[in-house]
């Protein structure tokens, strides 16, 4: 397990706590204190999951979520907030967040959620790759059918030409 997790929170203690706990579970953690730092890391490092606070100085976690999903829709995103606001939670889910968690949270719930989101992400990527391979196989089969039909048309034309020659010879 070498999944990369980006933790974005303006509270250093939260970042360090999450990173420490997730490192013990075998994840590779990257830390950012704001949205701009997060995008610097995302531009340099492939990331499987982003855990982001919603309320941060400057650009919010909602802005981060919106921009991440434009860049790579396959990155799993877990939104975390100290405010239990149903409208914000629904907005995050609508924008593509995979889950939403209110502070304070238990580390065990974080572990379970992270594990589930990464598994879900891997399944989605496998499904997408399988779909691409199926599309490729369909294209290959379609090309083979076209070739076979072209050969069949040629054989038909040759057969007709032979029949015409046979009729001409008979007359």
N, C-alpha and C positions, 0 to 999 in steps of 0.2 A: 504494500500500500504506500504509494508515493504521491498521493493526490496533493495538489497545491491549493491552499486556502488563503484568501486575502481577507484580513480583518481590518475593517475601516471604522474607527470610532475616535472621537475627539478626547475621550477619557483614557489616558494611558493605562490606568489600573485595569480597566475592562479589557483593553487590547492584550496586555501582558497576561492576565488571568486566562483568557481564552486561548492565547497562543501556547502558554505553558501546558494547559490541559490537553490541547489538541496534539501538541508535539509528543506527549506521552502515548497518545493513541497511534502514532506513526505518521501523522500528517506533516507536510512541509508548510510552514506558516510565513506569511509576509504581512507586515504591519504598516498601516497608513493612518495618519491622524486627520486627514481631510480628503475630499474628493480629488483634488489635484494630485496629491501624492498617490492616491489609488490609481489614477490613470497613468502616472509615470510607471508604476509597477506593472500594470496591465500591458503597457507597451513593450516592456522588457521581458516579461515572464508569462508563460502560459498558466492560466489559473482555472481550476475546476469549480471552485465554489467561492462566493464572496459573502462574508458576513458583514453587514453594514448597519450602523446606527442610522436612524432617520434624521434626528435633530442634531445638526452640526453647524458650527459657524461657517459662513460663506455658503457654498452650494450644499444642498441637503442630500441625504441618502436617497430620496426620491429622484433627484436629478441624476445621481450616480446610477441608479437602477435603470432609468429611462435611457441613458447613454450606453450602458453596458449591453442592454438588449438590442440596441441598434448595431453595435459592433459585433457581438457574438451571442446569438440567442441561446446557444447551448450551455453557457455558463450558468450554473445554479446560483440563486441568490436567496439568502436568508436575511430578512429585515428584522432589526432589533430596535426597540424603542422603550423609553421610560414612560411615555404617555400611552395610556390605553384608549386610543381614539379609533372607533370602528370605521369612520370614514377614511382615515389615513390607511388603515389596514386594507380596506377594500380597494383603495386607489393603488396600493402597492401590488396587490394580487392582480388587479386589472392591467397593470403595467408589466406584469410578467414575473413578479417575485414568486418564488417557489414555496415560501413559507414565511410566517410572521411570528415573532416572539416578543413578549413584553418583559421588561426588566422589573424586578429581579428575576432571574431565571436560574434553574438548577443546571449544574454542569452535566448531569446525566441526561437531562432533556436535550441539551445542546449536542451531546455525543450521538444520541439516537436520531435527532433531526439531521445532523450532518451526514451520518451514515446513510440514512434513507434518501437524502437529496443527492448524494453522490451516486448511489445505486440507481436512482431514477435517471440521473444524467447519463450514466453509462448505458443503461437500457435504451434511452432515447437515441444516443449516438449509434449503438449497435443496430437499432431499428432503421435509422437513416442510412447507414452503410449497407444494410441488407436490401433496402429499397433501391438504392443506387445500383447494387449488383444485379438485382432483378431487372431493373430497367435496361442495364447493359446486356443481359442475357436475352431480353425481348428484342433488342435491336439486332443482336447477332442472329437470332432465329428468323427475324423478319428479313434480314439480308440473305440468309440461306434460302428462304422461301422465294425471294425475288430471283435469285440465281437459278433455282430449280424451275421456276415459271419461264424464265428466259430460255433455258435449255429445252423445255417442253415446247415452247413456241417455235424454236429452231427445228426441233424434230418434226413438229407438225408441218412446218413449211417445206422441209425436205421430203416428207411423205407425200404432200400434195404435188410437189415438183416431180417426184418419181411416178406418181399416178398419171400426171399429165404426159410425161414422156412415154409411159407404157401405153396410154391411149393413142398417142401420136404414132407410135411404132406399130400398133395394131391396125390403124387405118392405112 
